[in-house]
Amino acid sequence: MYKKIRVLVVDDSSLVRDVFRDGLTCEEIEVVDTAEDAFQARDKIVQHQPDVLTLDVEMPKMNGLDFLKQLMPQRPLPVVMVSAFTEKGKRLAMESLEAGAVDIVTKPSKDSDSEMAVLIDELKDKIRTAASVDVSHWKFKTHLTEKRLAASKALDLAARKVIAIGASTGGTEAIRAVVNRLPANTPGVVMVIHMPEGFTSMYADRLNQVCAMTVKEAKSGDTVRQGQILLAPGGYQMTVNKTRTDFQVTCVKAEKVSGHCPSVDVLMHSVARSVGPNSIGILLTGMGKDGAEGLLAMRQAGARTMAQDEATSVVFGMPRVAHEIGASERLLPLDHIAPETLELLTGIHA
């Protein structure tokens, strides 16, 4: 008999607490209790020893972000943040990922049964993922302010080269660790992270504050150019297409592929077709297998490829599958990926 995932639900809305208690309870998940604010949550964490916390971002007395910042250095727990689709809610949720939350979900704009059912299913999936994540490294961790890094390496490179990066669970910090070590004159980067619609623009803005390259949420027609990172917008599939003079991205509302929109597979397959041997593919931490087939297509098209190793991945799902099917040439620790990328760029086809 396997052990159920014990969940504590923290939300100031009694309706949401009741819906979550009833909806999340299943063969794999047990809602051990609910709490209406951070102070109740603190006591009930001690009482019930939950495996996972669902934490409302906006609450009275103390918001979810401030509670998370107190919780993680003292008693690290896998946390899934639940955010309203407001600018304040999205901002707090993004900061929560940087403070140790495993993932985020957004409450539906309407209290319809169908939309709430979709949220419950998404939350179940993210609870299952969160339960497997080791967050012990957050104990005693302090939050440091990052500074924009100057270019550290001169690159004598043609601009018509493309780096494609994909990530999911744990990817916000993994991506940051890679791209903030890339100098300002790095060839164009296209990137997918599994993040809800409305959050990717905020994430791009936050990356832009700490990277030497320019980071922006992509829109159709944007040129992939040296010194710029284009992040696929949440809820859109992004592809790279070759024109007579350059590469451009197209972003369209479309169905999920490999379970996601945006999908790493969609992006990397397009890079394989349009850029081929003039590209580098990087697959980082994440649950599932999105990106594995796309990375394989890139390698078969002559691209250089790599994936994050198990020891440094929050979830060794996507990189593991990619390596098992021969998509990645090498598994690398997170802090080796940027230096390896820069080395590969000097030897890539002109």
N, C-alpha and C positions, 0 to 999 in steps of 0.2 A: 504494500500500500504506500503510494507516494505521499509526500508531505504537501499539504495545501499551502498556497501563498497567503500569508496572513497580512491583511491590508487594513490600515487605519485611514479613514476618510476625514479630511479636515475642510470644512466649508461653512461659511456663516449662514447659508440658506438652508433652512430645515427641509424645504422641498428637494433641493439637490442632494442633501444627505440621505434622504429616504430613497430617492431614485437610484443613487449610487449603491446604497446598501442592497436594494432588491436586484438591481440590474447586474452588478458585478458578481454576486454570489453564484457560484457554479461549481462544477466538479473540481476545478483547479484552484479556485480563489475563495477565500473566506474573509468576509469583512468582520473583523474582530470588534470594531467599535467605530463611533464617529465623534467628532469634536467640532464645536462651533467657532472656536478661536484658537490662537496660538497658545494661550495659557492652559486651556483644557488639553490641547494636543500634547504639550510638554508632559503633563501628568499621565496621560493615557499611553504615551510611548513607554514610559517607565513601567506602567501597569501591564501592558499587553505584549511588549517586545515585538512589534510588527516587523514583517519582512520588507514591506513597501509602504510608503506614505503617498496618498494623493493630497495635494496641498493647493487650496484656492489662493490665487495671487492677490486679490483685493479683499481684505477683511478688516473689520474695525479693530481698535485697540493696537494691533500690530499686523502689518501686512505680511503676506506669505514670504516675500523676499527677505525682509528683516528677520523673520523667524528662521528661515533657511540659513542665513548667515550666522546665526547663533548656534543652530543645530549641528551643522556639518563639522566644525572644528572640535566639537565636544562629543557628539554621539552620531557619527555618520550613518545615514540611512539612504537607500535608494528612494528618490523622490520624483514623482511625476507631477508637474505643475499643471493646474487647471486655470485657464485664463479666459476672461471675457474678451470679446473681439472689439476692444477699445484701444485707443492709442496708449493710454496709461497702462492698461492690462498687458498689451504687447511689449511695451518697454520693460515693465517689471519682469515679465516672463523671460525676455532675452537676457536680462541681468541675472536671472535665476540660473540659467544654464551656465553662466560664468561662475556662479557661486556654488555649483555642485549638483544641481538638479540633473537627472538623467534625460528627461524629455519633457515635452509640453503637449497639451491638447487644448483646443479652444471650445468654449461653450457655444452652442448654436445660438443664432441671433433670434430665433423664434422657439418658444417652448412647445414645439410640435412633437408628437410621439415618434414620428419617423426620424426626425433630426436627432432626438435624444437617443434613439436606438443606435444610430450611426456613431454617436459619441461614445456610448457604452462599449460597443464593439472595438472601437479604436483604443479606448482606455484599457480594456482587457489585454489587448495585444501589447500595449506599452508597459503594463504591469508585469506581464510575463517576461518581457525583456529586462525590465528594471530589476526583477528578482535575481537575475543572473549576473548583475553588474557588481563588481567589487569596488566599493567607494571608500575603503578604509584609508586610502592615501589622503583623504580630506581631513583626517584627524590632525589637529594642531596647525593646520594650514592657514596662513594669513593671506589676505587679498592684496596683491601688489598692483600698483598702477603701471600699466605698460606705456612705453614711449615709442613713438614712430622711429623705426630703425633706418639709418642711412644705408645707401648701397654699399655693400662690403666687397664686391668683386666686379672687376671690369669684364664685360662680356663683348667680344667682337663677333656679333651674330647678325645674321639676316633676320628681318622682322617676320618673314613668312614661315614661322614655326609656331606650333601650338602645343600647349600643355593642357591636358584634361585631367581634372581631379573629381573624385566622387567620394561621398561619405554619408553616414547615417548616424546611428546612436553613438554619442561621444564625439561626433564630428566637429562640433563648434570649436572645441579646444584643439583637436588634432589639426584641423585646417589652419587655425591661427598659428600653430607651432610651425607649420610648413611655410605658409605664405609670408609671414613676417620675417623670414630669413632670405627671401628672394630680393635681389637688388632691383632698383627702379628701372633698369634697362632690360629686365628679363622679357623674353618673348611673351606674346599674349597668352593668358590663362582663361580657360572656360571651366566652369565649376558647377556641380550639383550637390546640394545637401538636402536631405529629406526634412523639410520644414514646412509648416502650414502656410497657406497664402496669407499675405499681410505681414509676415515675419522676415522674409528674405531681404526686403529693402532695409529694414532696421539692422539686420545682421551685416549686410554689406556696408552700411554706414559705420558700424562699429569697427569692422575690419579696416576700413579706410583710415581710421584714426591711428592705427598702429602699424600699417604696412608702408614700405617705401613705394610699392606700386600703387596705382589708383584702383580702387575697388568700387564697383557699382552694380546694382541690380540691372540685368540685361533687358533690353527691349528689341523687338524685331528690327533688323536693319543695322544694328550696332556692328561695327567693324572690330574684328579680333586684331588688336594692335599691340605692339611692343609697349611694355610698361603699364598695361591695364589688365585687370581681372574682371571678367563678366560672370556674375552669379545668376543662375537660372531662377526666374521668379517662381514662388510657390504657386501651385495650381496650373502651371504651364509646362509643356514639353519643349525643351530647347535643343536645336540642332545647329551644327556648323556646316555652312555651304560655301563652296568655292566660287568666286566670281573671276572675271578676267584679270583683275589686279590684286585681289585680296581675299580674305575669308570673312564672311558675315554670319551672324546668328539669326535664326528665326525662332520666335517664341509663340506657341499656339495653345489655346485651350484644347485639351484632348483627353482621351481615356487614359487610365493608369496603365503603365507597362511594368512588368515585374513587381506589381503591387504598389507602384508609386507614380506620382506626378508632381514635380519633375522626376524623371527616371535617369539614373546613371547609364543604364544600358542604351537608352535612346541617344543620349549625348555622345557616348563613346563609339557607338556604331556609326554615327554621322562623321565623327572625326576620322575613323578608319577609312570611310569612303572618300572623304573630301581632302584629307591631309596626308593619310598614309604614313610613309616612313619619316616625314618631317614632324612627327609628333611624339610626345611622351605621355603615357597613361599612368595615373597614380590612383590606387584604390585604398581608402582608409577605413578605419573602424566602422562597424555597422552590423545590425542584425539582418539575416536573410542572405540573398544572393544577388541582389540588384547590382549590376556593374560587372559581374564576372564574365558573362558572355560578351559584353561590349569590350571589355579589356582584352579578351581573347581575340576578338575581331581586329582590334588595333595591333596586337602582336603579329597576327597573321598577315596584316597589311604592311609589316615592316617597322612598326613603331617600337620604341623601347618602353618597357612596362615594369612596374614594381607595385608591391602592396605592403601594408603595415604588418609587422609581425605580431604574434599572439601576446607576447609579454607586455607590449605597450598599447595594445588595443583595449578599449573599454569593452567592446563586444567583438570577438574574433569570428565573425560570421561571413560577411562579404569578402574579406581578404582570404579567409580559409578556402572558400569555394573557388575563388579565382585561382589560387595556387594549385588546388587539387586538379583543376581542369587544364592546367598549363598556361593560364593567361598571364601570370606574372613571372618575369624572369627571376625575381628575387623577392624574398620577404626581408624587410628592413625595419630596425627600430625607428620610432617616430623621428628622433633627432638626427637620423642619418639621411632622411628622405630629401630634404632641401639640398644638402651638399652633394648627394648623388645626382640629383636633377641637374645641378649646375655643371657637374662633371660631364654628364651625358650630353648636355647642350653643346659643348665644345666639339663633340665628335659626331653630332647628328648630320645627316645629309644636307649639303648646301643647296 
